[in-house]
Amino acid sequence: MPLGDSLGHLRKLIGTARPDSLAVLSDHWTQVIGARLAAHCDLHSLQHGTLVVATSDGAVAEQLRWMERDLVQAANSVLGSAEIEAVEVRTDSR
């Protein structure tokens, strides 16, 4: 089995995304979520198909939860593959 295929299989087994997925999303975050919301939240992680987003604003967190399906579609469009299945929103105290 070629090394690239082996690494892809290993990534799926341990639940991690492509090494560059979070960086690609970070580079296009404003495009994915819009400038107003992007100013109030940050990407946290991407594991097991779940994109974790952090915000300190409860209203923004609630809006992101309502937008989950649109966020999944927009993020997967930027990535060019269906890596993201869900969005988890965490409220932190920045």
C-alpha distances in whole Angstrom, upper triangle without the diagonal:
4,6,8,7,7,10,11,10,12,15,16,16,19,20,20,20,19,20,23,24,27,28,28,30,32,33,33,35,39,37,36,38,41,43,46,43,41,44,44,41,38,34,33,29,26,25,24,25,28,30,32,35,38,42,45,47,48,49,45,43,45,44,41,40,42,40,37,36,37,35,32,32,33,30,27,29,29,25,25,23,24,23,26,28,31,33,35,38,39,43,43,46,46
4,6,5,6,9,10,11,12,14,16,17,19,20,19,19,17,18,20,22,25,25,25,27,30,30,31,33,36,35,34,37,39,41,44,42,39,42,42,39,36,32,31,28,25,24,23,24,27,29,31,34,37,41,44,46,46,47,44,42,44,43,40,40,41,39,36,35,35,34,30,31,31,29,26,27,27,23,23,21,23,22,25,27,30,32,34,37,38,42,42,45,44
4,5,5,6,9,10,10,12,14,15,16,18,17,17,14,15,17,19,22,23,23,25,27,28,29,31,34,33,32,35,38,39,42,39,37,39,40,36,33,29,29,25,23,22,21,22,26,26,29,32,34,38,41,43,44,45,42,40,42,42,38,38,40,38,34,34,34,32,29,30,30,27,25,27,26,22,22,21,22,20,24,26,29,30,32,35,36,39,39,42,41
4,5,5,6,9,10,11,13,14,16,16,15,14,11,12,14,16,19,20,20,22,24,24,26,27,31,30,28,31,34,36,38,36,34,36,37,33,30,27,26,23,20,19,19,20,23,24,26,29,32,35,39,41,41,42,39,37,39,38,35,35,37,34,31,31,31,29,26,26,27,24,21,23,22,18,18,17,19,17,21,23,26,27,29,32,33,37,37,40,39
4,5,5,6,9,10,11,12,14,15,14,14,12,14,16,17,20,21,21,23,26,26,27,29,32,31,29,32,35,37,39,37,35,38,38,34,31,28,27,23,20,19,18,19,22,23,26,29,32,36,39,41,41,42,39,37,39,38,34,34,36,34,31,30,30,28,25,26,26,24,21,23,23,19,18,16,18,16,20,22,25,27,29,32,33,37,37,40,40
4,5,5,6,9,10,11,12,14,14,14,13,14,17,18,21,22,23,24,26,28,29,30,33,32,31,33,36,38,40,38,35,38,38,35,31,28,27,23,20,18,18,19,22,24,26,29,32,36,39,41,41,43,40,37,39,39,35,35,37,35,31,31,32,30,27,27,28,25,23,25,25,21,21,19,19,18,21,23,25,27,29,32,33,36,37,40,39
4,5,5,6,9,10,11,12,11,11,10,11,14,15,17,19,19,21,23,24,25,26,30,30,28,30,33,35,37,35,32,35,35,31,28,24,23,20,17,15,15,17,20,21,23,26,29,32,36,38,38,40,36,34,36,36,32,32,35,32,29,29,30,27,24,25,26,23,21,23,22,18,19,17,18,16,19,21,23,25,26,29,30,33,33,36,36
4,5,5,6,9,10,10,9,9,8,10,13,13,16,18,18,19,22,23,24,25,28,27,25,28,31,33,35,33,30,33,33,30,27,23,22,18,15,14,13,14,17,19,21,24,27,31,34,36,37,37,34,32,34,34,30,30,32,29,26,26,27,24,21,22,23,20,18,20,20,16,16,14,14,12,16,18,20,22,24,27,28,32,32,36,35
4,5,5,6,9,10,10,11,11,13,16,16,19,21,21,22,24,26,27,27,31,30,28,30,33,36,38,35,33,36,35,32,29,25,24,20,17,15,13,14,18,20,23,26,29,32,36,38,38,39,36,33,35,35,31,31,33,31,27,27,28,26,23,24,25,22,20,22,22,19,19,16,16,14,17,18,21,23,24,28,29,33,33,37,36
4,5,5,6,8,9,10,11,12,16,16,18,20,21,22,24,26,27,27,31,30,28,30,34,35,37,34,32,35,34,30,27,24,22,18,16,13,12,14,17,19,21,25,27,31,34,36,36,38,35,33,34,35,31,30,33,31,27,27,29,26,23,25,26,23,21,24,23,20,20,18,18,15,17,19,21,23,24,27,28,31,32,35,34
4,5,5,6,5,7,7,9,12,12,14,17,17,18,20,22,23,23,27,27,24,26,30,32,33,30,28,31,30,27,24,20,18,15,12,10,9,11,14,16,18,21,24,28,31,33,33,34,31,29,31,31,27,27,29,27,24,24,25,23,20,22,22,19,17,20,20,16,17,15,15,12,14,16,18,19,20,23,24,28,28,31,31
4,6,5,6,8,9,12,15,14,16,19,19,19,21,24,24,24,28,27,24,26,30,32,34,30,29,32,31,27,25,21,19,16,12,10,8,10,13,15,18,21,24,28,31,33,33,34,31,28,30,30,26,26,28,26,23,22,24,22,19,20,22,19,17,20,20,16,17,14,13,10,13,14,16,18,19,23,24,28,29,32,32
4,6,8,11,12,14,18,17,18,21,22,22,24,27,27,27,31,30,27,29,33,35,36,33,31,34,33,29,26,23,21,17,14,11,9,12,15,17,19,23,26,29,32,34,34,35,33,30,32,32,28,27,30,29,25,25,27,25,21,23,25,22,20,23,24,20,21,18,16,14,16,16,18,20,21,24,25,29,29,33,33
4,6,9,12,13,16,16,16,19,21,21,22,25,26,25,29,29,26,28,31,33,34,31,29,32,30,27,24,20,18,14,12,9,8,11,13,15,17,20,23,27,29,32,31,33,31,28,30,30,27,26,29,27,24,24,26,24,21,23,24,21,20,23,23,20,21,18,17,14,15,16,17,19,19,22,22,26,26,30,30
4,7,10,12,14,13,14,17,18,18,19,22,23,22,26,26,23,24,28,30,31,27,26,29,27,24,21,17,15,12,9,5,4,7,10,12,14,17,20,24,27,29,28,30,27,25,26,27,23,22,25,24,20,21,22,20,17,20,21,18,17,20,20,17,18,16,14,11,11,12,13,15,15,19,20,23,24,27,28
4,7,8,11,10,10,13,15,15,16,19,20,19,23,23,21,22,26,27,29,26,24,26,26,22,19,15,13,10,7,5,6,8,10,11,13,16,19,22,26,28,28,29,26,24,26,26,23,22,25,23,20,21,22,19,16,19,19,16,15,18,18,14,17,14,13,10,11,13,14,15,16,18,19,23,23,26,26
4,6,8,6,8,11,11,12,14,16,17,17,20,20,18,20,23,25,27,24,22,25,24,21,18,14,13,10,6,6,7,7,9,10,13,15,18,22,25,27,28,29,25,23,25,25,21,22,24,22,19,19,20,17,14,16,16,13,12,15,14,11,13,11,11,7,9,12,13,14,15,18,20,23,24,27,26
4,5,5,8,10,10,11,14,15,16,17,21,20,18,21,24,25,28,25,23,25,26,22,19,15,15,12,9,10,11,11,13,13,15,18,21,24,28,29,30,31,28,26,28,27,24,24,26,24,21,21,21,18,16,17,17,14,12,15,13,10,12,10,11,9,11,14,16,17,19,21,22,26,26,29,28
4,6,7,8,10,12,13,14,16,17,20,20,19,21,24,25,28,25,22,25,25,22,18,15,14,12,10,11,13,13,15,14,16,18,20,24,27,29,30,31,28,26,29,28,25,26,28,25,23,23,23,20,18,20,19,15,15,17,15,12,14,14,15,12,14,17,18,18,20,22,23,25,25,28,27
4,6,5,6,9,10,11,12,14,17,17,16,19,21,22,25,23,20,22,23,20,17,13,14,12,11,13,15,14,15,14,16,17,19,22,26,28,29,30,26,25,28,27,23,25,27,24,22,22,22,18,17,18,17,13,13,15,12,9,12,13,14,12,14,17,18,18,20,21,22,25,25,27,26
4,5,5,6,8,10,11,12,15,15,13,16,19,20,23,20,18,20,21,18,15,11,12,10,8,10,13,11,12,10,13,14,17,20,24,25,26,27,23,22,25,24,20,21,23,20,18,18,18,15,13,14,13,10,10,12,9,7,10,10,11,9,10,14,15,14,16,18,20,23,23,26,24
4,5,5,6,9,10,10,14,14,12,14,17,18,20,18,15,17,18,14,11,8,9,7,7,10,13,12,11,9,10,11,14,17,20,22,24,24,21,20,22,21,18,19,22,19,17,18,18,14,13,15,14,10,11,14,11,9,13,13,14,11,11,14,14,13,15,16,17,19,20,22,21
4,5,5,6,9,10,13,14,13,15,17,18,20,18,15,17,18,15,12,10,11,10,10,14,17,15,15,12,14,14,16,18,22,24,25,26,22,22,25,23,20,22,24,21,20,21,20,16,16,17,15,12,13,15,11,10,14,15,16,14,14,18,18,17,18,18,19,22,21,24,22
4,5,5,6,8,12,11,11,14,16,17,20,18,15,18,19,16,14,11,13,12,12,15,17,15,15,13,15,15,17,20,23,24,26,26,22,22,25,23,20,22,23,20,19,19,18,15,14,15,12,9,11,11,8,7,10,12,14,12,13,17,17,16,18,19,21,23,23,26,24
4,5,5,5,9,9,8,10,13,14,17,15,12,15,16,13,11,8,11,10,10,14,16,14,13,10,12,11,14,16,20,21,23,23,19,18,21,19,16,18,20,17,15,16,15,11,11,12,10,7,9,10,7,7,11,12,13,11,11,14,14,13,15,16,18,20,20,23,21
4,5,5,8,10,9,11,12,13,15,14,10,12,14,11,9,7,10,10,11,15,18,16,15,12,12,11,13,15,18,20,22,22,18,18,21,19,16,19,21,18,17,19,17,13,14,16,13,10,13,14,10,11,15,16,17,15,14,17,17,15,16,16,17,19,19,21,19
4,6,8,9,10,12,13,13,16,15,12,14,16,14,12,11,14,14,15,18,21,19,18,15,16,15,16,18,21,22,24,24,20,21,24,22,19,22,23,20,19,20,18,15,16,17,13,11,14,14,10,11,14,16,18,17,16,20,20,18,19,19,21,22,22,24,22
4,6,5,6,9,10,11,14,13,10,13,15,14,12,11,14,15,15,19,21,18,17,14,16,14,16,18,21,21,23,23,19,20,22,19,17,20,21,17,17,18,15,12,14,14,10,9,11,11,7,10,13,15,16,16,15,18,18,16,18,18,20,22,22,24,22
4,5,5,6,8,9,11,10,7,10,12,10,9,8,12,13,14,17,20,17,16,12,13,11,13,14,17,18,20,19,15,16,18,16,13,16,18,14,14,16,13,10,12,13,10,8,12,12,9,11,15,16,17,16,14,17,16,14,16,15,17,18,19,21,19
4,5,5,5,5,8,8,6,8,11,10,10,11,15,17,17,21,23,20,19,15,16,13,15,15,18,17,19,18,15,16,18,16,14,17,18,15,16,17,14,11,14,14,11,11,14,14,11,14,17,19,19,19,17,20,19,16,18,17,18,19,20,22,20
4,6,6,8,11,11,9,12,14,14,13,13,17,18,18,21,23,20,19,16,17,15,17,18,21,20,22,20,17,18,20,17,15,18,18,14,15,16,12,11,13,12,8,9,12,11,9,12,14,17,17,18,16,19,18,16,19,18,21,22,23,25,23
4,6,9,11,10,9,12,14,12,12,11,15,15,15,18,20,17,15,12,14,12,15,16,19,19,20,19,15,16,17,14,12,15,15,11,12,12,9,7,9,9,5,6,9,9,8,11,13,14,15,15,13,15,14,13,15,15,18,19,21,24,22
4,7,8,6,6,10,11,10,11,11,14,16,16,19,21,18,16,13,13,11,13,13,16,15,16,15,11,12,14,11,9,12,13,9,10,12,9,7,10,11,8,9,12,12,11,14,16,18,17,17,15,16,15,12,14,13,16,17,19,21,20
4,6,6,6,9,11,11,12,14,17,19,19,23,25,22,20,16,17,14,15,15,17,16,18,16,12,14,16,12,11,15,15,12,14,15,12,10,14,14,11,12,15,15,13,17,19,20,20,20,18,20,18,16,18,16,18,19,20,22,21
4,6,5,6,9,10,12,14,18,20,21,25,27,24,22,18,18,15,16,14,16,15,18,16,13,15,17,14,13,17,17,15,17,18,15,14,17,17,14,15,18,18,16,19,21,23,23,23,21,23,21,18,20,18,19,19,20,21,19
4,6,6,7,10,12,15,18,21,22,26,28,25,23,19,18,15,15,13,14,13,15,13,10,13,15,12,12,16,16,14,16,18,16,14,18,19,16,17,20,20,19,22,24,26,25,25,22,24,21,18,19,17,18,17,18,19,18
4,5,5,7,9,12,15,18,19,22,24,22,19,16,15,11,11,10,12,10,12,10,7,10,12,9,9,12,13,11,13,16,14,12,15,17,14,15,18,19,17,20,22,24,23,22,19,20,18,15,15,13,14,14,15,17,16
4,5,5,7,9,13,15,17,21,23,21,18,15,14,10,11,10,12,12,14,13,10,12,14,12,11,14,16,13,15,17,15,12,15,17,14,13,17,17,15,18,21,22,22,21,18,20,18,15,15,13,14,14,15,17,15
4,6,8,11,14,17,20,23,26,24,21,17,16,12,11,10,11,11,14,13,10,13,15,14,13,17,18,16,18,20,18,16,19,20,17,17,21,21,19,21,24,26,25,24,22,24,21,18,18,15,15,15,15,15,13
4,7,11,13,16,19,22,25,23,20,16,14,10,9,6,7,7,10,10,7,9,12,11,11,14,16,15,16,19,18,15,18,20,18,17,21,22,20,22,25,26,25,24,21,22,20,16,15,12,12,11,11,12,11
4,7,9,13,15,18,21,19,16,13,10,7,5,4,7,8,11,11,8,8,12,11,10,13,15,14,14,17,16,13,16,18,16,15,19,20,18,19,23,23,22,21,18,19,17,13,12,9,10,9,10,12,10
4,6,10,12,16,19,17,14,11,9,6,5,7,10,11,14,15,11,11,15,14,12,14,17,15,15,18,17,13,15,18,16,14,17,19,17,17,21,21,21,19,16,18,16,12,12,10,10,11,10,12,11
4,6,8,12,15,14,11,8,6,5,6,9,12,14,16,17,14,13,16,15,12,14,17,15,14,17,16,12,13,16,14,12,15,17,14,15,18,18,18,15,13,15,13,10,10,10,10,12,12,15,14
4,7,10,14,13,11,8,5,5,6,10,13,15,17,18,15,14,17,17,14,15,19,17,15,18,18,15,15,18,17,14,16,19,17,17,20,20,19,16,14,16,14,11,10,9,9,11,11,14,13
4,7,10,10,8,6,5,7,9,13,16,18,19,21,18,16,19,19,16,16,19,18,16,18,18,15,14,17,17,13,15,18,16,15,18,17,16,13,11,13,12,10,10,11,11,14,14,17,17
4,7,7,6,5,6,9,12,16,19,21,21,23,20,17,20,20,16,16,19,17,14,16,17,13,12,15,15,11,12,15,14,12,15,14,13,9,8,10,10,9,10,12,13,16,17,21,20
4,5,5,7,8,12,15,18,21,23,23,25,22,19,21,22,18,18,21,19,16,17,19,16,14,17,17,14,14,18,17,15,17,15,13,9,9,10,10,10,11,14,15,18,19,22,23
4,6,9,11,14,17,21,24,25,25,26,24,21,22,23,19,18,21,20,16,17,19,16,14,16,18,15,14,18,18,15,17,14,12,9,8,9,9,11,12,15,16,20,22,25,26
4,7,10,13,16,20,23,24,24,25,22,19,21,20,17,16,18,17,13,13,15,13,10,13,14,11,11,14,15,13,14,11,9,6,5,5,6,9,10,14,16,20,21,25,25
4,6,10,13,16,19,21,20,21,18,16,17,17,14,13,16,14,11,12,14,11,9,13,14,11,12,15,15,14,16,14,11,8,6,6,5,5,7,10,12,16,18,21,22
4,6,10,13,17,18,18,19,16,14,16,15,12,12,15,13,10,12,13,10,8,12,12,9,11,14,13,12,15,14,12,9,6,8,6,5,6,8,11,14,16,19,19
4,7,10,14,15,15,17,14,11,14,14,11,11,15,14,11,14,15,11,11,15,15,12,14,17,16,16,19,18,16,13,10,11,9,6,5,6,7,11,12,16,16
4,7,10,12,13,14,11,9,12,12,9,10,13,12,11,14,14,11,12,15,14,12,15,18,16,17,20,19,18,15,13,14,11,7,6,5,6,9,10,13,13
4,7,9,10,12,10,8,12,13,10,12,15,14,14,17,17,14,16,19,18,16,19,21,20,20,23,23,22,19,16,17,14,11,9,6,5,6,6,10,9
4,6,8,9,7,6,10,11,10,12,15,14,15,18,18,15,17,20,19,18,21,23,21,22,26,26,24,22,19,20,17,13,11,8,6,5,6,8,8
4,6,9,8,8,11,13,12,14,17,17,18,21,21,19,21,24,23,21,25,27,25,26,29,29,28,26,23,23,20,16,14,10,8,5,5,5,6
4,6,5,6,9,10,11,13,15,15,17,20,20,18,21,23,22,21,25,26,25,27,30,30,28,27,23,24,20,16,15,11,10,7,8,9,10
4,5,5,6,9,10,11,13,14,15,19,19,18,20,23,22,22,25,27,26,28,31,30,28,27,23,23,19,16,14,10,9,7,9,10,12
4,5,5,6,9,10,11,12,14,18,18,17,19,22,21,21,25,26,26,27,30,30,28,27,23,23,19,16,15,11,12,10,13,14,15
4,5,5,6,9,10,10,12,16,15,13,17,19,18,18,21,22,22,24,26,26,25,24,20,20,17,14,13,9,10,9,12,13,14
4,5,5,6,9,10,11,14,15,13,15,18,18,17,20,22,22,23,26,25,23,22,18,18,14,11,10,6,7,7,10,12,14
4,5,5,6,9,10,13,14,13,16,18,18,18,21,23,23,25,27,26,24,23,19,18,15,12,11,8,10,10,13,16,17
4,5,5,6,9,12,11,11,14,16,16,16,19,20,21,23,25,25,23,22,19,18,15,12,12,10,12,12,15,18,19
4,5,5,6,10,9,8,11,13,13,13,16,18,18,19,22,21,19,19,15,15,11,8,9,7,10,11,14,17,18
4,5,5,9,10,9,11,14,14,15,17,19,20,21,23,22,19,18,15,13,10,8,8,7,10,11,15,18,19
4,6,8,9,10,12,13,14,15,17,19,20,22,23,22,20,20,16,15,12,10,11,10,14,15,18,21,22
4,6,5,6,9,10,10,12,14,15,16,18,20,19,17,17,14,13,11,9,11,11,14,16,19,22,22
4,6,5,6,9,10,10,12,14,15,16,18,17,14,14,11,10,7,6,8,9,13,15,19,22,23
4,5,5,6,9,10,11,12,14,15,16,15,12,13,10,9,8,8,11,13,17,19,22,26,26
4,5,5,6,8,10,10,12,14,15,15,13,14,11,11,10,10,13,14,18,20,23,26,26
4,5,5,6,8,10,11,12,14,14,12,12,9,10,9,8,11,11,15,17,20,23,23
4,6,5,6,8,10,10,12,11,9,9,6,6,6,7,11,13,16,19,21,25,25
4,6,5,6,9,10,10,10,8,10,8,9,10,11,14,16,20,22,25,28,28
4,6,5,6,9,10,11,10,11,10,11,12,12,15,16,19,22,24,27,26
4,5,5,6,9,9,9,9,7,10,10,10,13,15,18,20,22,25,24
4,5,5,6,5,5,6,6,9,11,12,15,17,20,23,25,28,28
4,5,5,7,8,10,10,12,14,15,18,20,23,26,27,30,29
4,6,8,10,11,11,14,15,15,18,19,22,25,26,29,27
4,5,8,8,9,13,14,15,18,20,22,25,26,29,28
4,7,9,11,14,16,17,21,23,25,28,30,33,32
4,6,8,11,14,16,19,21,24,28,29,32,32
4,6,7,11,13,16,19,22,26,28,31,31
4,7,9,11,14,17,20,23,25,28,28
4,6,8,11,14,17,20,22,26,26
4,7,10,14,17,20,23,26,27
4,7,10,13,17,19,23,24
4,6,10,13,16,19,20
4,7,10,13,16,18
4,7,10,13,14
4,6,10,12
4,7,9
4,6
4
